[in-house]
Amino acid sequence: MHQATQRSRVISVPVYREALPSLTVLSRRSAGGLGRSNYAYHHSGATPLMCSILTSSFQATAVLLAAGAKADIRNYRGKNAEELALEMSAPSHVLSALRSARDST
């Protein structure tokens, strides 16, 4: 069992793959939990490029793209880096760079 704190309440959640969506819902309800819940939800099969987007580390995103990171790979949830960037409200220059990387493959 894993304990998650939500507004001074402690709740126990079994930790296994099927529990992650319910844990994500709990995290989305808490203040400031959106980024953490998106990472938890999308991390399976994520590339370093996707992880940089999910954690809003957009400087790392730029470095990875410059190094040739593939933007067309999909994670376990079927999302690619550009789709995750849209979901995370990434800056327009990041979206543009992802589109360019996608179109070059």
C-alpha positions in Angstrom: 0.0 0.0 0.0 1.1 3.6 -0.7 -0.1 6.5 1.3 -1.0 9.7 -0.5 -1.7 13.0 1.3 -4.5 15.2 0.1 -5.3 18.4 2.0 -4.3 17.0 5.4 -6.0 13.7 4.7 -4.0 10.5 4.3 -5.5 7.9 2.1 -4.1 4.5 1.3 -3.9 3.4 -2.3 -2.7 0.0 -3.5 0.4 0.5 -5.8 0.1 -1.4 -9.0 -0.6 -0.5 -12.6 -4.4 -0.4 -12.3 -4.2 2.0 -9.3 -2.2 4.6 -11.1 -5.3 6.2 -12.9 -7.1 6.5 -9.5 -3.9 8.0 -7.9 -3.7 10.4 -10.8 -7.3 11.6 -10.2 -6.5 12.2 -6.6 -3.4 14.2 -7.5 -5.2 16.3 -10.0 -7.6 17.4 -7.3 -4.8 18.6 -5.1 -3.4 22.1 -5.5 -0.3 22.0 -7.7 -0.6 18.3 -8.5 -1.2 18.6 -12.2 2.4 18.3 -13.3 3.1 15.3 -11.1 0.0 13.5 -12.1 0.8 14.0 -15.8 4.2 12.6 -15.3 2.8 9.6 -13.4 0.2 9.0 -16.1 2.5 9.3 -19.1 5.9 8.0 -17.8 5.6 4.4 -19.0 7.4 4.1 -22.3 8.4 7.8 -22.2 11.6 8.9 -23.9 14.0 11.4 -22.3 12.5 14.0 -24.6 9.0 13.2 -23.3 10.2 13.4 -19.7 11.7 16.8 -20.3 8.4 18.0 -21.6 6.3 16.4 -18.8 8.6 18.1 -16.2 8.5 21.4 -18.0 12.3 21.3 -18.5 12.1 23.0 -21.9 15.8 23.9 -22.0 16.5 20.2 -21.8 13.9 19.6 -24.5 15.9 22.0 -26.8 19.2 20.2 -26.0 17.6 16.8 -26.7 16.1 18.0 -30.0 19.4 19.5 -31.1 21.1 16.2 -30.3 18.7 14.4 -32.6 16.0 13.1 -30.3 13.2 11.5 -32.1 9.9 13.3 -31.7 7.7 10.7 -33.4 8.0 7.9 -30.8 4.8 7.1 -28.8 4.6 6.2 -25.1 2.5 3.5 -23.5 -0.5 5.8 -23.6 -0.1 6.4 -27.3 1.1 10.0 -27.1 4.1 11.5 -28.9 6.2 14.4 -27.7 4.2 17.1 -29.5 0.9 15.8 -28.1 2.4 15.9 -24.6 3.8 19.4 -25.2 0.3 20.6 -26.2 -1.2 19.0 -23.1 1.5 20.7 -20.9 0.9 24.1 -22.5 4.5 24.2 -23.7 5.7 27.5 -25.1 5.2 28.1 -28.9 8.9 27.8 -29.7 9.0 24.3 -28.1 6.0 23.2 -30.2 7.5 24.6 -33.3 10.8 22.8 -32.7 8.9 19.5 -32.1 6.9 19.9 -35.3 10.1 20.6 -37.2 11.7 17.5 -35.7 8.6 15.4 -36.5 8.5 16.6 -40.1 12.2 15.9 -40.7 11.8 12.2 -40.0 
